[in-house]
Amino acid sequence: MLVRRICRKPPVFYRRKSLNQIAYKQLSQREITASLFRKFNRYQEVKRCWRKEDGVWVLKNISFTEQWSDEDYAFLVSCLRNTVHMGGKVAGAFDGCRLIGFSSVEREPFGSSLQYLQLSSLHVSCESRGCGVGRSLFRKACESAKSLGAKKLYLSAHSSEESQAFYRRMGCTEAEEYNQKLADAEPCDCQMEFLLT
């Protein structure tokens, strides 16, 4: 079945893959390079976002477009390589040789009883969204966090309506303890957690 996704101009057409045709793997520092992201498309058109007002979450009409520049990709590569260097985990989802999604879990525990590890990134290329790639990457991030000793996965999550709907479907809730450093760095993000069982 052909699916049309408007991710950039002109629209991209692709043949929807089944999940068993997508390969997932842990990435080494050496594999994380700028060329890995050559065909990755971060594009996201946001129409509404969640904001906390007087202690209550409110969905507001806030529209903007997310797209990464070459400098953003260079910074991303540096961050992901550092994650692996520090003992964290980076997973990639591949359609053939093309990276279509990735997630990263940091190694440094935090929280009152060191219960949290941070899901520092989870992104799926625009044309591959809606195929279950994000769900699979989230599960792999949970497995990585558990293997590193975490009780909970912590995320400073994008506040867009779609991103929040995804994390809520995955079972994430508002964090019981906020990581103030992360909350201050991204004041519009929603601080969330996922209980690892």
BAVEXTI-317631 format. One record per residue (C-alpha): residue in three letters; x, y, z. Coordinates in steps of 0.2 Angstrom, whole numbers, padded with zeros to 4 digits, always signed. Example, Ala and Ser with C-alpha at 12.3 -4.5 7.8 and 13.67 -1.06 7.14 Angstrom:
% BAVEXTI-317631
ALA+0062-0022+0039 SER+0068-0005+0036 
***
This chain:
% BAVEXTI-317631
MET+0000+0000+0000 LEU+0007+0017-0005 VAL+0006+0030+0009 ARG+0008+0049+0006 ARG+0017+0059+0019 ILE+0019+0078+0018 CYS+0036+0079+0026 ARG+0045+0092+0015 LYS+0041+0099-0002 PRO+0039+0089-0013 PRO+0029+0076-0003 VAL+0038+0059+0000 PHE+0030+0043-0006 TYR+0035+0027+0001 ARG+0029+0009+0003 ARG+0024+0005+0021 LYS+0035-0007+0029 SER+0030-0020+0041 LEU+0039-0020+0058 ASN+0048-0037+0054 GLN+0056-0028+0039 ILE+0064-0015+0050 ALA+0080-0020+0059 TYR+0085-0013+0076 LYS+0102-0012+0083 GLN+0113-0005+0097 LEU+0125+0008+0089 SER+0143+0010+0094 GLN+0152+0026+0095 ARG+0161+0023+0078 GLU+0144+0020+0069 ILE+0137+0037+0075 THR+0142+0049+0062 ALA+0135+0063+0052 SER+0133+0052+0037 LEU+0121+0040+0047 PHE+0108+0055+0047 ARG+0110+0060+0029 LYS+0092+0054+0025 PHE+0085+0056+0042 ASN+0070+0069+0041 ARG+0066+0077+0058 TYR+0052+0088+0051 GLN+0037+0090+0062 GLU+0023+0103+0059 VAL+0016+0107+0076 LYS-0001+0115+0078 ARG-0005+0113+0097 CYS+0006+0111+0113 TRP+0003+0107+0131 ARG+0007+0120+0144 LYS+0006+0120+0162 GLU-0004+0135+0169 ASP-0008+0137+0187 GLY-0004+0118+0190 VAL-0015+0112+0176 TRP-0010+0105+0159 VAL-0019+0115+0145 LEU-0019+0112+0126 LYS-0015+0128+0117 ASN-0015+0134+0099 ILE+0004+0135+0097 SER+0010+0132+0079 PHE+0028+0130+0073 THR+0039+0119+0062 GLU+0053+0108+0069 GLN+0067+0104+0057 TRP+0086+0101+0061 SER+0100+0111+0052 ASP+0117+0104+0048 GLU+0123+0111+0065 ASP+0109+0103+0074 TYR+0114+0086+0067 ALA+0132+0089+0071 PHE+0127+0093+0089 LEU+0116+0077+0089 VAL+0131+0066+0083 SER+0142+0073+0097 CYS+0128+0070+0110 LEU+0125+0052+0105 ARG+0143+0048+0104 ASN+0145+0055+0122 THR+0130+0045+0128 VAL+0139+0029+0122 HIS+0156+0034+0128 MET+0148+0037+0146 GLY+0141+0020+0146 GLY+0123+0024+0140 LYS+0114+0016+0125 VAL+0109+0022+0108 ALA+0098+0011+0097 GLY+0094+0013+0079 ALA+0080+0008+0068 PHE+0085+0004+0050 ASP+0075+0001+0033 GLY+0089-0007+0024 CYS+0104+0004+0027 ARG+0094+0020+0030 LEU+0092+0026+0048 ILE+0073+0029+0051 GLY+0073+0031+0070 PHE+0084+0031+0085 SER+0083+0032+0104 SER+0096+0036+0118 VAL+0097+0032+0136 GLU+0109+0040+0147 ARG+0120+0031+0160 GLU+0119+0043+0175 PRO+0106+0039+0188 PHE+0096+0053+0197 GLY+0081+0055+0208 SER+0079+0054+0227 SER+0084+0035+0227 LEU+0093+0035+0210 GLN+0078+0027+0202 TYR+0079+0037+0186 LEU+0088+0035+0169 GLN+0085+0048+0156 LEU+0078+0044+0139 SER+0087+0058+0131 SER+0081+0056+0113 LEU+0068+0046+0103 HIS+0065+0052+0085 VAL+0057+0044+0070 SER+0060+0051+0052 CYS+0045+0060+0046 GLU+0040+0048+0032 SER+0042+0033+0044 ARG+0030+0038+0057 GLY+0014+0029+0061 CYS+0023+0012+0057 GLY+0026+0007+0075 VAL+0045+0012+0074 GLY+0043+0024+0089 ARG+0034+0011+0099 SER+0048-0002+0096 LEU+0062+0011+0100 PHE+0053+0016+0116 ARG+0052-0003+0122 LYS+0071-0005+0117 ALA+0075+0010+0128 CYS+0065+0003+0142 GLU+0075-0013+0140 SER+0091-0003+0140 ALA+0087+0007+0156 LYS+0082-0009+0165 SER+0098-0018+0160 LEU+0107-0002+0167 GLY+0098-0004+0184 ALA+0084+0009+0182 LYS+0068+0008+0191 LYS+0060+0022+0180 LEU+0063+0030+0163 TYR+0063+0049+0164 LEU+0060+0060+0149 SER+0059+0078+0146 ALA+0047+0076+0132 HIS+0042+0088+0118 SER+0025+0096+0122 SER+0017+0095+0105 GLU+0000+0087+0105 GLU+0006+0072+0095 SER+0021+0069+0105 GLN+0012+0069+0121 ALA-0002+0057+0114 PHE+0012+0045+0109 TYR+0020+0045+0127 ARG+0003+0044+0135 ARG-0001+0029+0124 MET+0015+0021+0130 GLY+0010+0023+0148 CYS+0021+0038+0153 THR+0014+0049+0166 GLU+0020+0066+0173 ALA+0036+0063+0183 GLU+0034+0062+0202 GLU+0051+0070+0204 TYR+0056+0084+0192 ASN+0074+0084+0186 GLN+0076+0103+0188 LYS+0091+0104+0177 LEU+0081+0096+0162 ALA+0066+0106+0166 ASP+0076+0123+0166 ALA+0085+0118+0150 GLU+0068+0115+0141 PRO+0055+0125+0150 CYS+0041+0120+0137 ASP+0044+0101+0138 CYS+0033+0090+0149 GLN+0043+0081+0162 MET+0037+0062+0162 GLU+0042+0045+0168 PHE+0038+0027+0164 LEU+0038+0014+0177 LEU+0050-0001+0172 THR+0042-0018+0177 
***
